[in-house]
Amino acid sequence: MKNELMVVWTTDNKETIHHMVFLYTLNAKLQGWFDEVTLLIWGASQRTLIEDTELQMKIKEMSDAGVNVKACQKCSEDLGIKDTLQSCGVEVFYTGVLLSDWLKSGKPIITI
C-alpha cells in the first residue's frame, strides 16, 4: 500500500509558503517520508503563485521531483487565472471529490 500525503495550500503568507508549505512538501518527497505527495493549491494561494516567479520555479522543482501539483478549478475560474496556472504546469480540475475522498480514506493531510 502506498504511503500518501496531501498538503492543501491556501495561505498567501510568503513566509509560511517558503518555510513550511514548500519546505515540507518537497522534502516529504525527496527524503522518502511519503511515497506519493500531492500539493493541492486552493484559494488565495493561487493568485500568490501566479504573481511570483520564484514560487513558480519552486512549483516546477516540486513537480520535477515527483510531487503531484494540482489546483482547484472553481477557485481558478473565480479568480480568472485557470490558464495561467496551467501554464505553470499545475493540473487544474474540480477538486472537491478528490479532497472529500482523501478525507474519508483517513490518509494524512496538512492544511495551511
C-alpha positions as CSV (number, residue, x, y, z in Angstrom):
1,M,0.0,0.0,0.0
2,K,1.3,3.5,-0.9
3,N,2.2,5.9,1.8
4,E,0.5,9.1,0.6
5,L,0.3,12.7,1.9
6,M,-1.7,15.7,0.7
7,V,-0.8,19.3,1.6
8,V,-3.6,21.7,1.0
9,W,-2.1,25.2,0.4
10,T,-4.4,28.1,0.9
11,T,-2.3,30.8,2.5
12,D,-0.9,33.8,0.8
13,N,1.6,34.4,3.6
14,K,5.0,34.1,1.9
15,E,7.0,33.2,5.0
16,T,4.6,30.3,5.6
17,I,4.8,29.3,2.0
18,H,8.6,29.2,1.9
19,H,9.3,27.9,5.4
20,M,6.5,25.4,5.8
21,V,4.4,24.6,2.7
22,F,7.2,24.3,0.1
23,L,9.9,23.2,2.5
24,Y,8.0,20.3,4.0
25,T,6.2,19.3,0.8
26,L,9.4,19.0,-1.3
27,N,11.3,17.2,1.5
28,A,8.5,14.8,2.2
29,K,9.0,13.6,-1.4
30,L,12.8,13.9,-1.7
31,Q,13.5,12.3,1.6
32,G,11.1,9.5,1.0
33,W,8.9,10.3,4.1
34,F,6.0,9.5,1.8
35,D,5.8,7.5,-1.4
36,E,3.4,10.0,-3.0
37,V,3.0,13.6,-2.2
38,T,0.2,15.9,-3.5
39,L,0.2,19.6,-3.2
40,L,-3.4,21.0,-3.7
41,I,-3.4,24.7,-4.4
42,W,-6.7,26.3,-3.3
43,G,-7.9,29.8,-2.7
44,A,-5.6,32.8,-2.2
45,S,-2.5,30.7,-2.8
46,Q,-3.4,30.5,-6.5
47,R,-3.2,34.3,-7.0
48,T,0.0,34.4,-5.0
49,L,1.6,31.7,-7.2
50,I,0.8,33.3,-10.5
51,E,2.1,36.7,-9.3
52,D,5.5,35.4,-8.1
53,T,8.0,33.8,-10.5
54,E,10.1,32.5,-7.6
55,L,7.2,30.5,-6.3
56,Q,6.5,29.3,-9.9
57,M,10.1,28.0,-10.1
58,K,9.7,26.1,-6.8
59,I,6.4,24.6,-8.1
60,K,8.4,23.3,-11.2
61,E,11.1,21.9,-8.9
62,M,8.5,20.1,-6.8
63,S,6.8,18.7,-9.9
64,D,10.2,17.6,-11.3
65,A,10.8,15.8,-8.0
66,G,7.6,13.9,-8.4
67,V,5.2,15.9,-6.3
68,N,1.7,15.9,-7.8
69,V,0.7,19.6,-8.1
70,K,-3.0,20.2,-8.5
71,A,-5.3,23.2,-8.2
72,C,-9.0,23.8,-7.6
73,Q,-10.6,24.8,-10.9
74,K,-13.5,26.6,-9.3
75,C,-11.1,28.9,-7.4
76,S,-9.1,29.5,-10.6
77,E,-12.2,30.3,-12.6
78,D,-13.5,32.7,-10.0
79,L,-10.1,34.4,-10.0
80,G,-9.8,34.3,-13.8
81,I,-6.4,32.6,-13.7
82,K,-7.0,29.0,-14.8
83,D,-4.9,29.2,-18.0
84,T,-2.1,30.9,-16.1
85,L,-2.0,28.1,-13.5
86,Q,-1.9,25.5,-16.3
87,S,0.9,27.3,-18.0
88,C,2.9,26.9,-14.7
89,G,2.5,23.1,-15.1
90,V,-0.3,22.8,-12.5
91,E,-3.1,20.3,-13.1
92,V,-6.3,22.2,-12.8
93,F,-9.7,20.4,-12.2
94,Y,-12.7,20.4,-9.8
95,T,-11.1,19.0,-6.7
96,G,-14.0,18.7,-4.2
97,V,-14.4,15.0,-4.8
98,L,-10.6,14.4,-4.6
99,L,-10.4,16.2,-1.2
100,S,-13.6,14.6,0.1
101,D,-12.4,11.1,-0.8
102,W,-9.0,11.8,0.7
103,L,-10.5,12.9,4.0
104,K,-12.8,9.8,4.1
105,S,-9.9,7.5,3.4
106,G,-8.1,8.6,6.6
107,K,-4.9,9.3,4.6
108,P,-2.7,12.1,6.1
109,I,-3.5,15.7,5.1
110,I,-2.0,19.0,6.1
111,T,-3.9,22.2,5.6
112,I,-2.1,25.6,5.5
